[in-house]
Amino acid sequence: MILQPQGTILPGVCDSWRTDHKLPLETGAACAGRNGSWKVSLSGKVSLVQKHMERLLPYTPILLLPLLLWNFFDPNASSLLPHDEALYVWRARLFLHSGELWTPFPEAHHKTPGFYWLIALSLKLFGLSDAAARLPSVLLALTSAQLVFHMGAILLSPLASAMAVLVLGTSYLWAVHSRIVSPDMAYTTCFLGGTLLLLQVLDSSRTNTIKLGKASANWRLWLAGLLFALTVFLRSALACLPLLGLMPWLLTHRHGRQCLANPWLYLGLACGALPTVIWLWKTMSTYQGMAGLLAPLTFPLRKAVGGGALQNTGAFCTLPQFSSISAPGHCSYLLLLLASWAGSKGLPAAMGHKATTGSGCWS
């Protein structure tokens, strides 16, 4: 029997392995120390791998690219869907072939031309095809996924935001609208970009996660206002709904009210509204007065009350016409108000996730 010195640890597996291989025995302390250093080395390698993985998380939206491009360039896979896709492409070609950037239609049109410009530019660059018409939606979908990642990284964590991007890729509405000719993805991307800039400014004023100087914060507010105003140029009056949804969140919190009081935000809104103002002026001068102004306002109301109920009533909806909206329509208005109130409470609660680390929450 081999006697071990006092204060040493039994060699165990380490010494038995060395005995089998006819190597000199070592003390248990030396064996344990060597095993401990091996564990430290392994944990260091694991942490190094985690750091490399965290650096790759911002590139998670690229994983959605094969989904978006599946049979995308195959002309036999799917043609333009009736009736909206064909109408959008036809109108974009009208802008392209007529040479008129603002008012190529024979009568006042109910949509702003921003989205038509995107489709016309893609058709001019890549030729007349279904893939060229849908390519802006694919690129904007990837951009929106990237914006979702950065918003989630501020609200929660980079890993949680990467999971949110992957979940977004499984959303049916996002997957469908990212491959069709529709202005929804364009104005949604602009809206998400403006919201991300607001979050960066608010997070900088609340915590030290993102350190922004005064000049950098002002430029972000200017760019946020620019993107918010461009959503109207891309989606007409319907783009005002998500913008109104932000107001309860901004008005009920101190840092949000500070952003609303900043003149740089309104300067950006004014700059972004210039294309819409020019289009309205050209429309009124081309189509003789108020017809061009009322067309984009009466169109959503006419759709809401069912067809042509507002054709002879101008821009305002009377009480009988409003009551003619179906019961699901009334429920949607109530749900919109409820979602606005819940959003004003829920988003600060989400950002309160950082309060557990001592960063505080919205005030």
C-alpha positions as CSV (number, residue, x, y, z in Angstrom):
1,M,0.0,0.0,0.0
2,I,1.3,3.5,-0.9
3,L,1.2,6.0,1.9
4,Q,0.0,9.4,1.0
5,P,1.4,12.5,2.7
6,Q,-0.9,14.4,5.1
7,G,-3.0,17.1,3.4
8,T,-3.0,15.5,0.0
9,I,-6.1,14.3,-2.0
10,L,-6.5,10.7,-3.0
11,P,-5.2,10.4,-6.6
12,G,-8.2,8.3,-7.8
13,V,-8.6,8.0,-11.5
14,C,-5.5,10.1,-12.2
15,D,-3.1,7.7,-10.4
16,S,-4.8,4.5,-11.7
17,W,-4.4,5.8,-15.2
18,R,-0.8,6.5,-14.7
19,T,-0.2,3.0,-13.1
20,D,-1.8,1.3,-16.0
21,H,0.5,3.1,-18.4
22,K,3.6,2.5,-16.1
23,L,4.1,6.1,-15.4
24,P,5.4,7.5,-12.0
25,L,2.6,8.3,-9.6
26,E,1.9,11.9,-8.7
27,T,0.2,13.4,-5.6
28,G,-3.5,13.9,-5.5
29,A,-3.0,17.7,-5.1
30,A,-1.0,17.9,-8.3
31,C,-3.7,15.9,-10.1
32,A,-6.5,18.0,-8.8
33,G,-4.7,21.2,-9.7
34,R,-4.1,19.9,-13.2
35,N,-7.8,19.0,-13.5
36,G,-8.8,22.5,-12.2
37,S,-6.6,24.2,-14.8
38,W,-8.2,22.1,-17.5
39,K,-11.7,23.2,-16.3
40,V,-10.6,26.9,-16.3
41,S,-9.3,26.5,-19.8
42,L,-12.5,24.9,-21.0
43,S,-14.6,27.7,-19.4
44,G,-12.4,30.3,-21.1
45,K,-13.0,28.6,-24.4
46,V,-16.8,28.5,-23.8
47,S,-16.9,32.2,-23.0
48,L,-14.8,33.0,-26.1
49,V,-17.3,31.0,-28.2
50,Q,-20.2,32.9,-26.6
51,K,-18.5,36.2,-27.4
52,H,-18.2,35.2,-31.1
53,M,-21.8,34.1,-31.1
54,E,-22.9,37.4,-29.7
55,R,-21.1,39.2,-32.5
56,L,-23.0,37.1,-35.0
57,L,-26.4,37.8,-33.5
58,P,-26.9,41.1,-35.5
59,Y,-26.7,39.1,-38.7
60,T,-29.6,36.9,-37.7
61,P,-32.0,38.5,-40.3
62,I,-29.7,37.1,-43.1
63,L,-31.1,33.6,-42.1
64,L,-34.5,34.8,-43.5
65,L,-33.1,35.4,-46.9
66,P,-33.5,31.8,-48.3
67,L,-37.1,32.0,-47.1
68,L,-37.7,35.2,-49.0
69,L,-35.9,34.1,-52.2
70,W,-37.5,30.6,-52.4
71,N,-38.7,30.3,-56.0
72,F,-38.5,34.1,-56.2
73,F,-36.9,34.3,-59.6
74,D,-39.0,31.5,-61.1
75,P,-41.5,33.1,-63.5
76,N,-43.7,29.9,-63.4
77,A,-43.9,29.9,-59.6
78,S,-46.4,32.7,-59.1
79,S,-47.5,35.6,-61.2
80,L,-48.8,39.0,-60.1
81,L,-51.9,38.5,-57.8
82,P,-55.2,40.1,-58.8
83,H,-56.1,42.8,-58.3
84,D,-53.8,44.9,-56.2
85,E,-50.4,43.7,-57.5
86,A,-51.3,44.2,-61.1
87,L,-52.8,47.6,-60.4
88,Y,-49.7,48.8,-58.5
89,V,-47.4,47.6,-61.3
90,W,-49.6,49.2,-64.0
91,R,-49.6,52.5,-62.1
92,A,-45.8,52.4,-61.6
93,R,-45.3,51.8,-65.4
94,L,-47.5,54.8,-66.0
95,F,-45.2,56.9,-63.9
96,L,-42.2,55.4,-65.8
97,H,-43.5,55.8,-69.4
98,S,-45.3,59.1,-69.1
99,G,-42.3,61.0,-67.7
100,E,-44.6,62.7,-65.1
101,L,-43.5,62.1,-61.5
102,W,-46.4,63.6,-59.7
103,T,-49.7,63.5,-61.6
104,P,-49.7,61.0,-64.5
105,F,-53.3,59.9,-64.0
106,P,-56.3,61.3,-66.0
107,E,-58.1,62.2,-62.8
108,A,-57.3,62.9,-59.1
109,H,-55.7,59.8,-57.5
110,H,-56.4,58.6,-54.0
111,K,-52.8,57.5,-53.2
112,T,-49.6,59.3,-52.8
113,P,-46.9,58.4,-55.4
114,G,-44.1,57.4,-53.0
115,F,-44.5,53.6,-53.4
116,Y,-45.1,53.9,-57.2
117,W,-41.7,55.6,-57.4
118,L,-40.0,52.6,-55.7
119,I,-41.6,50.1,-58.1
120,A,-40.8,52.3,-61.1
121,L,-37.2,52.6,-60.1
122,S,-36.9,48.8,-59.7
123,L,-38.5,48.2,-63.1
124,K,-36.2,50.7,-64.7
125,L,-33.1,49.2,-63.1
126,F,-33.9,45.5,-63.4
127,G,-36.3,45.3,-66.3
128,L,-40.0,44.6,-66.6
129,S,-40.7,41.4,-64.6
130,D,-42.6,40.1,-61.6
131,A,-39.3,39.7,-59.7
132,A,-38.2,43.2,-60.3
133,A,-41.6,44.6,-59.1
134,R,-41.4,42.5,-55.9
135,L,-37.7,43.1,-55.2
136,P,-38.2,46.3,-53.2
137,S,-40.6,44.4,-50.8
138,V,-37.9,41.7,-50.2
139,L,-35.2,44.2,-49.4
140,L,-37.5,46.2,-47.2
141,A,-38.5,43.0,-45.4
142,L,-34.9,42.3,-44.5
143,T,-34.5,45.9,-43.4
144,S,-37.5,45.6,-41.2
145,A,-36.2,42.4,-39.6
146,Q,-32.9,44.2,-38.9
147,L,-34.8,47.0,-37.2
148,V,-36.8,44.6,-35.1
149,F,-33.5,43.1,-33.9
150,H,-32.0,46.4,-32.8
151,M,-35.3,47.4,-31.1
152,G,-35.4,44.1,-29.2
153,A,-31.7,44.6,-28.2
154,I,-32.7,47.8,-26.5
155,L,-35.9,46.6,-24.9
156,L,-34.7,43.1,-23.9
157,S,-31.4,41.5,-24.9
158,P,-29.5,40.7,-28.2
159,L,-30.4,37.0,-27.8
160,A,-34.1,37.7,-27.2
161,S,-34.1,40.0,-30.2
162,A,-32.5,37.4,-32.4
163,M,-35.2,34.9,-31.4
164,A,-37.8,37.6,-32.1
165,V,-36.4,37.9,-35.7
166,L,-36.7,34.2,-36.2
167,V,-40.3,34.2,-34.9
168,L,-41.0,37.1,-37.3
169,G,-39.9,34.9,-40.1
170,T,-42.6,32.4,-39.2
171,S,-45.3,35.1,-39.3
172,Y,-47.7,34.5,-42.2
173,L,-48.5,38.1,-42.8
174,W,-44.9,39.2,-42.8
175,A,-43.8,36.3,-45.0
176,V,-46.6,37.0,-47.5
177,H,-46.3,40.8,-47.7
178,S,-42.5,40.6,-48.0
179,R,-43.0,38.9,-51.4
180,I,-45.8,40.9,-53.0
181,V,-46.1,44.3,-54.6
182,S,-47.6,46.3,-51.7
183,P,-46.8,49.6,-49.9
184,D,-47.3,48.0,-46.5
185,M,-43.7,46.8,-46.1
186,A,-42.3,50.1,-47.2
187,Y,-44.2,52.3,-44.8
188,T,-43.8,49.7,-42.0
189,T,-40.0,49.8,-42.4
190,C,-40.0,53.6,-42.3
191,F,-42.2,53.5,-39.2
192,L,-39.9,51.0,-37.5
193,G,-36.8,53.0,-38.4
194,G,-38.3,56.1,-36.8
195,T,-39.4,54.2,-33.7
196,L,-35.9,52.7,-33.3
197,L,-34.4,56.2,-33.4
198,L,-36.8,57.3,-30.7
199,L,-35.9,54.3,-28.6
200,Q,-32.2,55.1,-28.9
201,V,-32.8,58.7,-27.8
202,L,-35.1,57.7,-24.9
203,D,-32.8,54.9,-23.8
204,S,-29.8,57.4,-23.8
205,S,-31.7,59.8,-21.6
206,R,-32.9,57.1,-19.2
207,T,-29.8,54.8,-18.9
208,N,-26.2,54.7,-20.0
209,T,-26.7,51.7,-22.3
210,I,-26.5,54.0,-25.4
211,K,-24.4,57.1,-24.8
212,L,-25.5,59.9,-27.1
213,G,-24.4,63.5,-27.1
214,K,-26.9,66.3,-27.5
215,A,-26.1,66.8,-31.1
216,S,-26.3,63.1,-31.9
217,A,-29.7,62.9,-30.1
218,N,-31.0,65.9,-32.1
219,W,-30.0,64.4,-35.4
220,R,-31.7,61.1,-34.4
221,L,-34.9,63.0,-33.6
222,W,-34.7,64.9,-36.9
223,L,-34.2,61.6,-38.9
224,A,-37.1,60.0,-36.9
225,G,-39.4,62.9,-37.9
226,L,-38.2,62.6,-41.5
227,L,-39.1,58.8,-41.6
228,F,-42.4,59.3,-39.9
229,A,-43.4,61.9,-42.4
230,L,-42.3,59.8,-45.3
231,T,-44.7,57.0,-44.2
232,V,-47.5,59.3,-45.3
233,F,-45.9,59.8,-48.7
234,L,-45.6,56.0,-49.0
235,R,-49.0,55.0,-47.6
236,S,-51.3,58.1,-47.8
237,A,-53.6,58.9,-44.9
238,L,-53.6,55.4,-43.5
239,A,-50.0,55.8,-42.3
240,C,-51.3,58.2,-39.6
241,L,-52.8,55.3,-37.6
242,P,-49.5,53.8,-36.3
243,L,-48.2,57.4,-35.7
244,L,-51.2,58.1,-33.5
245,G,-50.6,54.8,-31.7
246,L,-47.3,56.2,-30.5
247,M,-48.8,59.3,-28.9
248,P,-50.1,57.7,-25.6
249,W,-46.7,56.1,-25.0
250,L,-44.9,59.4,-25.6
251,L,-47.4,61.6,-23.7
252,T,-47.6,59.6,-20.6
253,H,-43.8,59.5,-19.8
254,R,-41.4,62.4,-19.0
255,H,-38.7,61.5,-21.5
256,G,-41.3,61.0,-24.2
257,R,-42.7,64.5,-23.6
258,Q,-39.2,65.8,-23.8
259,C,-38.8,64.3,-27.2
260,L,-42.1,65.9,-28.3
261,A,-40.9,69.2,-27.1
262,N,-37.7,69.0,-29.1
263,P,-37.9,71.3,-32.2
264,W,-35.6,68.9,-34.2
265,L,-38.4,66.3,-34.3
266,Y,-40.7,68.8,-36.0
267,L,-38.0,70.0,-38.3
268,G,-37.6,66.4,-39.5
269,L,-41.4,66.1,-39.9
270,A,-41.4,69.3,-42.0
271,C,-38.6,68.1,-44.2
272,G,-40.2,64.6,-44.7
273,A,-43.6,66.3,-45.5
274,L,-42.2,68.3,-48.4
275,P,-42.8,65.6,-51.0
276,T,-46.4,65.1,-49.8
277,V,-47.0,68.9,-49.9
278,I,-45.5,69.2,-53.4
279,W,-47.7,66.3,-54.5
280,L,-50.8,68.0,-53.1
281,W,-50.0,71.3,-54.7
282,K,-49.4,69.6,-58.1
283,T,-52.6,67.6,-57.7
284,M,-54.7,70.7,-56.9
285,S,-53.3,72.6,-59.7
286,T,-53.7,69.8,-62.2
287,Y,-57.2,68.6,-61.3
288,Q,-58.7,72.0,-60.6
289,G,-59.0,72.6,-57.0
290,M,-60.2,70.6,-54.0
291,A,-60.8,67.3,-55.9
292,G,-57.1,66.4,-55.7
293,L,-57.0,67.3,-51.9
294,L,-60.1,65.4,-51.0
295,A,-59.4,62.2,-53.0
296,P,-56.8,60.7,-50.5
297,L,-59.0,61.7,-47.5
298,T,-62.3,60.3,-48.7
299,F,-60.9,57.0,-50.0
300,P,-60.3,55.4,-46.6
301,L,-63.6,56.7,-45.3
302,R,-65.4,55.4,-48.3
303,K,-63.8,52.0,-47.8
304,A,-64.8,52.1,-44.1
305,V,-68.5,52.7,-44.7
306,G,-68.6,50.2,-47.6
307,G,-68.1,51.3,-51.1
308,G,-69.4,54.6,-52.5
309,A,-71.4,55.8,-49.5
310,L,-69.2,58.9,-49.3
311,Q,-69.0,59.8,-52.9
312,N,-71.4,62.7,-52.6
313,T,-70.7,63.8,-49.0
314,G,-67.2,65.2,-49.4
315,A,-64.5,64.5,-46.8
316,F,-66.8,64.1,-43.7
317,C,-68.7,61.1,-42.5
318,T,-72.2,61.7,-41.1
319,L,-73.6,59.8,-38.1
320,P,-75.8,57.5,-40.2
321,Q,-72.9,56.6,-42.4
322,F,-70.7,55.9,-39.5
323,S,-73.4,53.7,-37.9
324,S,-73.6,51.7,-41.1
325,I,-70.1,50.3,-40.4
326,S,-70.5,46.7,-39.4
327,A,-70.2,45.5,-35.8
328,P,-66.6,44.1,-36.4
329,G,-65.7,47.5,-37.6
330,H,-66.8,49.1,-34.3
331,C,-65.0,46.4,-32.4
332,S,-61.8,47.2,-34.3
333,Y,-62.0,50.9,-33.3
334,L,-62.4,49.8,-29.6
335,L,-59.5,47.4,-29.9
336,L,-57.4,50.2,-31.4
337,L,-58.1,52.5,-28.5
338,L,-57.4,49.6,-26.0
339,A,-54.2,48.7,-27.8
340,S,-53.0,52.3,-27.7
341,W,-53.6,52.4,-23.9
342,A,-52.0,49.0,-23.4
343,G,-49.0,50.0,-25.5
344,S,-48.5,53.1,-23.3
345,K,-48.2,50.8,-20.3
346,G,-46.7,47.7,-21.8
347,L,-43.6,49.1,-23.5
348,P,-42.3,50.8,-20.4
349,A,-42.9,47.5,-18.6
350,A,-40.8,45.8,-21.2
351,M,-38.1,48.3,-20.7
352,G,-38.5,47.9,-17.0
353,H,-36.8,44.5,-17.6
354,K,-33.6,46.5,-17.1
355,A,-34.7,47.8,-13.8
356,T,-33.7,44.4,-12.2
357,T,-30.1,45.3,-13.1
358,G,-30.4,48.7,-11.3
359,S,-30.9,50.8,-14.4
360,G,-34.4,52.0,-13.4
361,C,-37.5,52.2,-15.5
362,W,-39.6,54.7,-17.3
363,S,-40.7,57.7,-15.4
